[in-house]
Structure formats: C-alpha cells, structure tokens
Amino acid sequence: MDTSGTHHTSGTGGRFEEALERLHASGPERLGRLTNHAPMVVEALTARGHADAVHRWLDLYTRKLEDFPDRVAPVTDDNWPSALGDPRRAADWIDFFARLLAERPWRDVLAEWWPRLLPGMYGGSTHPVIRVGHAVRALESGENTPRLTELAHGLGYWAARHRPVTGVAALPGAPTAAQALDAVPAITEEPQGFPARLAAVRRLPVWADDVTDPDTAHRRLAELVRAATHRYATHGHGDAIMLVHAATAPNAVLRTLGSLPRELWAPSLRAAWTASAAVTAMYAPAEPVACAPAARATAEEILERALAHGDEHVVKFADTALDVGDERALAAAGRAIELNSPLA
C-alpha cells in the first residue's frame, strides 16, 4: 500500500460503487439513533487500497443495517429551515440533496450548504460530518453517480441531525492544540447518551479563535487532528469508542477544506475545535495512563490489524492515524485496537 498520502478510491474495479449501492437502500441510523458506519468504513478501506475487503467486511456488518426510513414531506428551497434538525426528515433531506446534486456541481452545493450545516455538526455524535468527509474524499478521486448519492446521504443525515452547541462559556486558552485539549474540563455530570452529555458541556477553552487566514486555519486544523489522535493513546481508556471522534470529526473537516472556498476555512477550524473539545469534555478520563511502547508497526501493518479487528470505529480511527502518519499516531491506532471489542 502507498502510505505517502496517496489514496486509491479511483481504481477500485467498481467494488466501492457496488458497496455504496448496497448501502443506499439502508438508512443513516439504526435503533433510533445509532449511526450506520458502513459507508465511512468502505470508503476508508477503499482509499487505503483494500477495496478487495469491502464486501467481506460489509457482509459482517449487514446485521447492523436498517431499511431506508419513511418519507414525511419534501424539503424545498422555501421550507428547509423548518426541517433542519428534525431526524424524522432524514429521507426527505437525502432526497433534497440528491436533487441539488443532480442539477449543480457538487462543490457548489457543498459551498452553499457547508456554512448552513457547520453550526450543527455536533448532532448524530458528529457522525454526519464524518460521513461527508469520507464522501468528499471519494469524489475528489473521481465522480460518478454512487459517489454523488453518498454525498447526498451524508449531507441529508447532517441536516436531519443538525444540532448547534450554545451557552458554552469561554475559558482561557493555550498556545498549542495539545495543551488546549489538556485544559478541557471534564463534565461533572454523567448523563447517558451523546445529546445529554453534550448539553452538560458548559465551559471550553478558547483555541485558535483569532485565526482568519485560510492557510493558517489549515495548519492549525492539522495540528488539532494530530494532537487529538496522539492523545487517544493516553486517554482512550475513558470511553474507547466515543473518544475517537475527538480526532475523526476534525479530520473530516480537514479533508473537506480543499473542496471548499477558502473563506470557509477559518470558520471550519472554529467549529472543528468546538467539536473535538466537546467530545474530550464528554468522554476523556481525568487522568492519562502511560502508553506502553509497542513494537514499531508500519502504516500497512496497523491497517491490516484494524481490518482484521473489524470494529467500525477502529478502522476509521486507523484511517485518521494514517493521515497523521507519525509513530505516535500509529501507536494510538494500535491502542484503539487493544481497547475496543472486535466486530463479531
């Protein structure tokens, strides 16, 4: 596998598209609000040169899929504000974006809707923006109907689960992303479920809020992804599943920047920081543990181990760790493999 950052989504022999077509008969969630991770995982595997494993993995995951949800009423250019954030309207939103993407270039649709959706990237446990980030990476490698449909599903899911974060007091910041994450206070309550925990986040440190230059925003966002990925190695034991989103959510935003107008880069950085910091407040333990040095693994070895493990969060976190690409990031991915239960 090419681990230099080159991705392989364009030359898949159609397996990726076949997997997407299988998945687009399914809804974005199951059991009321658990996310369907399969589209993100099959894109990650394909992008990393493992398209041959996509259907085999998907066969194991199929039991977690539910049928496409019922439609309520069409979302239109006029009534969309009233449908925003209504999870009952997921199918209506997906239909709406499918229509837009059939009529206009996908980057134009993304540029129009990204600033509308960005304030609500915390809904659905940040999974909608992560799904969009995977869809954008696939489209950057090559456009076709299944990939455009996947973007419609991701944007529609985001619109249906749109949930802003409000009422958060600013705490003194820190110069680096790593220090700022260390300064995030844990929530004192322990409510069950992501929405209740998110509502309990009352204070977050300020970080990079004065950035306006697009190139600086890109660098700081990459710094945040790196810091959150590294931090999982010492803090992943708090909530091994949920804490991966402190890295994978901002990485989805980072992956999307190149497809967006540059004036959206700084606002994207601020939203990504709030998401990463909020997940850290909600799920990180108060104290780190030492991460015992493991035998040095290559990127390919880490990905092979993640694929053999099979858990959707493990695969996606390994994909983010490979984007970061350094030894500490690969060690964090190894830690995720150790802490999470394999896909049965």
C-alpha positions in Angstrom: 0.0 0.0 0.0 1.1 3.6 -0.7 1.4 5.2 2.7 2.7 8.6 1.4 -0.8 10.1 1.4 -2.0 9.0 -2.0 -5.4 7.3 -1.9 -6.8 4.7 -4.2 -10.5 5.4 -4.4 -10.4 5.9 -8.2 -9.2 2.4 -9.2 -11.4 0.0 -7.3 -12.8 -2.2 -10.1 -16.3 -1.0 -9.2 -16.3 -2.7 -5.8 -16.6 0.6 -3.9 -19.6 1.7 -6.1 -21.2 -1.7 -5.6 -20.9 -1.4 -1.9 -22.4 2.1 -1.9 -25.3 0.9 -4.0 -25.9 -1.9 -1.4 -25.8 0.7 1.4 -28.0 3.3 -0.2 -31.0 1.1 0.4 -30.3 1.4 4.1 -30.9 4.4 6.5 -28.2 6.5 8.1 -29.1 5.2 11.6 -30.4 2.1 13.4 -32.2 1.5 16.7 -33.4 5.1 16.9 -30.1 7.0 16.8 -27.1 4.7 16.4 -25.2 5.6 13.3 -24.7 3.4 10.2 -20.9 3.5 9.9 -20.7 1.2 6.9 -20.4 3.9 4.1 -17.5 5.5 6.0 -15.6 2.3 6.6 -16.0 1.1 3.0 -14.6 4.4 1.8 -11.7 4.2 4.2 -10.8 0.7 3.2 -11.0 1.6 -0.5 -9.0 4.8 -0.1 -6.3 2.8 1.6 -6.0 0.2 -1.1 -8.2 -2.5 0.4 -11.2 -2.4 -2.0 -11.0 -6.2 -2.2 -12.0 -6.4 1.5 -15.0 -4.1 1.3 -17.7 -6.7 0.5 -16.3 -9.2 3.0 -16.4 -6.6 5.8 -19.8 -5.4 4.7 -21.2 -8.9 4.9 -20.3 -9.0 8.6 -21.8 -5.5 9.2 -25.1 -6.1 7.4 -26.9 -7.2 10.5 -26.5 -3.6 11.8 -28.3 -2.1 8.8 -31.9 -0.9 8.8 -34.2 -0.1 5.9 -34.2 3.4 4.4 -36.6 5.5 6.6 -40.0 6.6 5.5 -40.5 9.9 3.9 -42.6 12.6 5.6 -42.9 15.6 3.1 -40.5 17.0 0.6 -37.8 19.5 1.7 -37.8 22.5 -0.6 -35.8 25.7 -1.1 -38.5 27.5 0.8 -39.3 25.2 3.7 -35.9 23.8 4.6 -35.3 26.0 7.7 -38.3 24.3 9.4 -37.0 20.8 8.6 -33.4 21.5 9.8 -32.6 19.3 12.8 -35.6 17.1 12.5 -34.4 13.5 12.5 -37.8 12.3 11.2 -37.0 14.1 8.0 -33.8 12.2 7.1 -35.2 10.6 3.9 -36.7 14.0 2.9 -33.3 15.7 3.3 -31.5 13.0 1.4 -34.0 13.4 -1.5 -33.5 17.1 -1.4 -29.7 16.9 -1.7 -30.0 14.2 -4.4 -32.0 16.7 -6.4 -29.5 19.5 -5.8 -26.5 17.3 -6.8 -28.3 16.2 -9.9 -28.7 19.8 -11.0 -25.5 21.5 -9.9 -21.8 20.7 -9.4 -21.2 19.0 -6.1 -18.6 21.6 -4.9 -21.2 24.4 -5.5 -23.8 22.5 -3.4 -21.2 21.9 -0.7 -20.1 25.5 -0.6 -23.7 26.7 -0.2 -24.7 24.3 2.5 -21.4 23.9 4.5 -21.9 27.2 6.4 -25.5 26.4 7.0 -24.7 22.9 8.4 -21.5 23.7 10.2 -23.0 25.2 13.4 -24.9 21.9 13.9 -22.0 19.4 13.3 -22.4 18.1 16.8 -25.7 16.2 16.1 -25.5 12.5 15.5 -22.4 12.3 17.6 -20.5 14.2 14.9 -21.0 11.2 12.5 -22.8 13.2 9.8 -19.8 15.5 9.2 -17.5 12.4 9.3 -19.6 10.7 6.6 -19.5 13.9 4.5 -15.7 14.0 4.8 -15.4 10.4 3.5 -17.8 11.2 0.6 -15.8 14.3 -0.4 -12.5 12.3 -0.4 -14.1 9.8 -2.7 -15.4 12.4 -5.0 -12.1 14.1 -5.2 -10.7 10.9 -6.5 -13.4 10.5 -9.2 -17.0 11.5 -9.7 -19.9 9.0 -10.5 -23.5 8.5 -9.5 -23.0 6.3 -6.4 -20.4 8.7 -5.0 -22.7 11.7 -5.6 -25.5 9.8 -4.0 -23.3 9.1 -1.0 -22.7 12.8 -0.6 -26.4 13.4 -0.7 -26.9 10.8 2.1 -24.2 12.4 4.2 -25.5 16.0 3.8 -29.0 14.8 4.3 -28.1 13.0 7.5 -26.3 16.1 8.7 -29.3 18.3 8.0 -31.6 15.9 9.8 -29.4 15.6 12.9 -28.3 19.3 12.9 -27.7 20.3 16.5 -25.9 23.6 17.5 -23.9 24.0 20.6 -24.9 27.1 22.7 -24.3 28.5 26.1 -20.7 27.5 26.4 -18.5 29.8 28.4 -15.0 30.5 27.2 -12.1 29.5 29.4 -8.5 30.8 29.0 -6.9 29.1 26.1 -3.5 27.6 25.4 -0.9 28.1 22.7 -1.0 24.6 21.2 -3.8 22.2 20.4 -2.4 19.6 22.7 -2.3 22.0 25.6 -5.7 23.2 24.9 -7.1 19.7 24.9 -5.4 19.1 28.2 -7.1 22.2 29.5 -10.6 21.0 28.7 -12.6 20.4 31.9 -14.5 17.1 32.1 -18.2 17.4 32.6 -19.2 16.9 36.2 -22.5 15.1 35.4 -22.6 11.7 33.8 -25.8 11.6 31.8 -26.4 8.8 29.4 -26.3 9.4 25.7 -24.5 11.9 23.5 -27.2 14.6 23.4 -27.5 14.7 27.2 -23.7 14.7 27.7 -23.4 17.5 25.0 -25.9 19.6 26.9 -23.8 19.2 30.0 -20.8 20.9 28.4 -20.8 24.4 29.9 -17.1 25.5 29.5 -14.4 25.1 26.9 -11.0 26.6 26.5 -10.5 29.1 23.7 -8.1 28.0 21.0 -7.2 29.5 17.6 -10.3 31.7 17.7 -8.4 34.6 16.3 -7.3 32.8 13.1 -8.6 34.5 9.9 -6.0 33.5 7.3 -7.1 30.4 5.4 -3.6 28.8 5.3 -3.1 29.3 9.0 -6.5 27.8 9.6 -5.5 24.7 7.6 -2.2 24.4 9.6 -4.0 24.7 12.9 -6.7 22.2 12.0 -4.0 19.7 11.0 -2.3 20.4 14.4 -5.6 19.7 16.2 -6.1 16.4 14.3 -2.6 15.4 15.2 -3.0 16.3 18.9 -6.3 14.6 19.3 -5.0 11.4 17.6 -1.9 11.3 19.8 -4.0 12.0 22.9 -6.1 8.9 22.3 -3.0 6.7 23.2 -3.1 8.0 26.8 -6.8 8.8 27.2 -8.6 6.3 25.1 -9.4 4.2 28.1 -12.0 6.8 29.2 -14.5 5.8 26.5 -12.7 3.8 23.9 -15.4 4.2 21.2 -16.6 7.7 21.7 -13.3 9.4 22.2 -12.1 8.5 18.7 -14.5 11.3 17.4 -12.3 13.9 19.0 -9.9 13.1 16.1 -12.1 11.8 13.4 -14.5 14.7 13.4 -11.9 17.4 12.9 -10.2 15.2 10.4 -13.3 15.0 8.3 -13.4 18.8 8.3 -9.7 18.9 7.3 -10.3 16.6 4.4 -13.1 18.8 3.1 -11.2 22.1 3.2 -9.7 21.7 -0.2 -13.1 21.4 -1.8 -14.5 24.5 -0.1 -14.0 28.2 -0.7 -11.1 29.5 1.3 -13.2 32.0 3.2 -14.9 29.0 4.9 -11.6 27.5 6.2 -11.4 29.6 9.4 -15.0 29.1 10.5 -14.5 25.4 9.8 -11.5 25.4 12.2 -13.5 27.0 14.9 -16.3 24.5 14.6 -13.9 21.6 14.5 -12.2 22.8 17.6 -15.5 23.0 19.5 -16.4 19.5 18.4 -13.1 18.0 19.4 -13.1 19.8 22.7 -16.7 18.9 23.5 -16.1 15.2 22.8 -13.0 15.5 25.0 -15.1 17.1 27.8 -17.7 14.4 27.5 -15.6 11.3 27.3 -12.0 11.8 28.2 -10.8 10.5 31.6 -9.4 12.9 34.2 -6.0 11.2 34.3 -3.9 9.8 31.5 -2.3 6.4 31.6 1.1 5.6 30.2 1.0 4.0 26.8 3.5 1.2 26.9 5.8 1.3 23.9 4.8 -1.4 21.4 6.7 -2.9 18.7 7.0 -0.4 15.9 4.4 -1.1 13.3 4.2 0.2 9.8 1.1 2.0 8.4 0.2 -1.1 6.4 0.5 -3.3 9.5 -1.7 -1.0 11.5 -4.3 -1.0 8.8 -4.2 -4.8 8.4 -4.7 -5.2 12.1 -7.6 -2.7 12.1 -9.2 -4.6 9.2 -8.8 -7.9 11.0 -10.3 -6.4 14.1 -13.2 -5.1 12.1 -14.8 -2.6 14.5 -16.0 0.4 12.6 -14.5 2.9 14.9 -11.2 1.2 14.9 -11.0 1.2 11.1 -12.0 4.8 10.9 -9.6 5.9 13.6 -6.8 4.0 11.9 -7.6 5.8 8.7 -7.2 9.1 10.5 -4.0 8.0 12.2 -2.6 7.1 8.8 -3.4 10.7 7.7 -1.3 12.0 10.6 1.3 9.4 9.7 3.8 9.6 12.5 4.8 7.0 15.0 2.7 8.3 17.9 -0.4 8.3 15.7 0.2 4.7 14.7 0.7 3.8 18.3 -2.6 5.5 19.1 -4.3 3.4 16.4 -2.8 0.3 18.0 -4.2 1.4 21.3 -7.7 1.6 19.8 -7.3 -1.9 18.5 -6.5 -3.1 22.0 -9.3 -1.1 23.8 -12.3 -1.9 21.6 -14.2 -5.1 21.0 -13.8 -6.7 17.6 -16.7 -6.8 15.2 -18.4 -10.1 15.8 
